[in-house]
């Protein structure tokens, strides 16, 4: 079996294969799971969402899309997840492939959202010339869903 990590585009058929990775990442960093049938359908069409594979098994994924703010396009990754917490090889492969997908689309600004607890991904990003931006990311959920757990 081949032990190299390679990266391929995410497809809607990846749902079951990536479910375990998504659940693991959500538990690890106390996040909501990111993958649903709808999110897979959306991200599979963005051209920037990718799956890391080792052997014949997925070991990570990144969900990303290009966003236009009226000034210039930016590729924004909302989730970069790996199955094994110590799998920096998969993280590095996903970051490199994400960077290439943005460059190939002539999008030169990239942003990656990650948990403050995810120091390993932060180190991989820094090693690939990403920098920590002086921003904070706030969120609020409205309606009855926002009242859950209060």
C-alpha positions as CSV (number, residue, x, y, z in Angstrom):
1,X,0.0,0.0,0.0
2,X,1.2,3.5,-0.9
3,X,1.9,5.6,2.2
4,X,2.4,9.0,0.4
5,X,-0.2,11.7,0.9
6,X,-1.8,13.2,-2.1
7,X,-4.6,15.7,-2.4
8,X,-7.6,15.6,-4.7
9,X,-10.8,17.7,-5.2
10,X,-13.6,17.1,-2.7
11,X,-16.7,15.5,-4.2
12,X,-20.3,15.1,-3.0
13,X,-19.6,11.4,-2.7
14,X,-17.0,12.0,0.0
15,X,-19.6,12.5,2.8
16,X,-19.3,9.1,4.4
17,X,-15.5,8.9,4.0
18,X,-15.0,12.3,5.7
19,X,-17.6,12.0,8.4
20,X,-15.2,10.5,10.9
21,X,-12.6,13.2,10.3
22,X,-15.2,15.9,10.6
23,X,-16.6,14.5,13.9
24,X,-13.0,14.0,15.3
25,X,-12.1,17.6,14.4
26,X,-15.3,19.0,16.0
27,X,-14.7,17.1,19.2
28,X,-11.0,18.0,19.3
29,X,-11.6,21.7,19.1
30,X,-15.2,22.0,20.4
31,X,-16.6,23.0,17.1
32,X,-19.8,22.2,15.3
33,X,-19.4,19.5,12.6
34,X,-19.0,21.2,9.2
35,X,-20.1,18.5,6.8
36,X,-23.7,18.0,5.7
37,X,-25.2,16.9,2.4
38,X,-25.8,20.6,1.6
39,X,-22.3,21.8,2.6
40,X,-20.7,18.9,0.6
41,X,-22.7,19.9,-2.4
42,X,-21.7,23.5,-2.0
43,X,-18.0,23.0,-1.3
44,X,-17.6,20.4,-4.1
45,X,-18.4,23.2,-6.6
46,X,-16.0,25.8,-5.2
47,X,-12.8,24.5,-6.8
48,X,-10.9,25.1,-3.6
49,X,-12.2,22.3,-1.3
50,X,-9.8,19.4,-1.2
51,X,-9.3,15.9,0.4
52,X,-6.0,14.5,1.6
53,X,-5.6,10.8,0.9
54,X,-3.0,8.3,2.2
55,X,-3.1,4.9,0.7
56,X,-6.7,4.4,-0.2
57,X,-8.1,6.3,2.8
58,X,-8.9,10.0,3.4
59,X,-6.8,11.5,6.2
60,X,-7.9,15.2,6.0
61,X,-9.9,17.8,4.1
62,X,-10.2,21.6,3.7
63,X,-13.4,23.4,2.9
64,X,-12.7,26.7,1.1
65,X,-14.3,29.1,-1.4
66,X,-13.4,32.2,-3.2
67,X,-15.1,35.4,-1.9
68,X,-15.3,38.7,-3.6
69,X,-15.5,41.8,-1.4
70,X,-15.7,44.5,-4.1
71,X,-12.0,45.1,-3.9
72,X,-10.3,41.8,-4.7
73,X,-11.1,38.1,-4.4
74,X,-10.0,36.0,-1.4
75,X,-9.9,32.3,-0.9
76,X,-11.3,31.6,2.5
77,X,-10.9,28.2,4.2
78,X,-13.5,27.7,6.9
79,X,-12.3,24.3,8.0
80,X,-9.1,22.3,7.7
81,X,-9.4,19.0,9.4
82,X,-7.2,15.9,9.8
83,X,-8.0,12.5,11.2
84,X,-4.9,12.1,13.4
85,X,-4.0,15.2,15.5
86,X,-0.3,14.6,14.8
87,X,-0.7,14.3,11.0
88,X,1.3,17.4,10.0
89,X,2.0,15.8,6.6
90,X,-1.7,15.9,5.7
91,X,-2.0,19.4,7.0
92,X,1.0,20.6,4.9
93,X,-0.3,18.8,1.8
94,X,-3.7,20.5,2.2
95,X,-2.2,23.9,2.8
96,X,0.1,23.6,-0.2
97,X,-2.8,22.4,-2.5
98,X,-5.1,25.1,-1.2
99,X,-2.4,27.7,-2.0
100,X,-1.9,26.3,-5.5
101,X,-5.7,26.2,-6.2
102,X,-5.9,29.9,-5.3
103,X,-2.9,30.8,-7.4
104,X,-4.1,28.8,-10.4
105,X,-7.4,30.8,-10.2
106,X,-5.5,34.1,-10.0
107,X,-6.6,34.7,-6.4
108,X,-3.7,36.0,-4.4
109,X,-5.2,36.6,-1.0
110,X,-5.9,33.6,1.2
111,X,-7.4,33.3,4.7
112,X,-7.7,30.2,6.9
113,X,-10.1,30.2,9.9
114,X,-9.1,27.8,12.6
115,X,-9.6,27.2,16.3
116,X,-7.4,29.1,18.7
117,X,-6.6,25.6,20.1
118,X,-5.2,24.3,16.8
119,X,-1.5,25.2,17.3
120,X,-0.4,22.4,14.9
121,X,-2.2,23.8,11.9
122,X,-1.0,27.3,12.9
123,X,2.6,26.1,12.8
124,X,2.1,24.5,9.4
125,X,0.5,27.7,8.0
126,X,3.4,29.7,9.3
127,X,5.9,27.3,7.8
128,X,4.2,27.9,4.4
129,X,4.4,31.8,4.7
130,X,0.9,32.4,6.1
131,X,0.9,34.9,8.9
132,X,-1.4,35.4,11.9
133,X,-3.6,38.4,11.0
134,X,-4.5,40.9,13.7
135,X,-8.2,40.0,13.6
136,X,-10.7,38.3,15.8
137,X,-13.6,36.3,14.5
138,X,-17.0,36.7,16.3
139,X,-20.2,34.8,15.6
140,X,-23.8,34.8,16.8
141,X,-26.7,32.5,16.0
142,X,-30.1,34.1,15.9
143,X,-33.5,32.5,16.4
144,X,-34.4,29.4,18.3
145,X,-31.2,27.7,17.3
146,X,-29.3,30.5,19.1
147,X,-31.2,29.9,22.3
148,X,-30.2,26.2,22.5
149,X,-28.0,25.5,25.5
150,X,-28.6,28.8,27.2
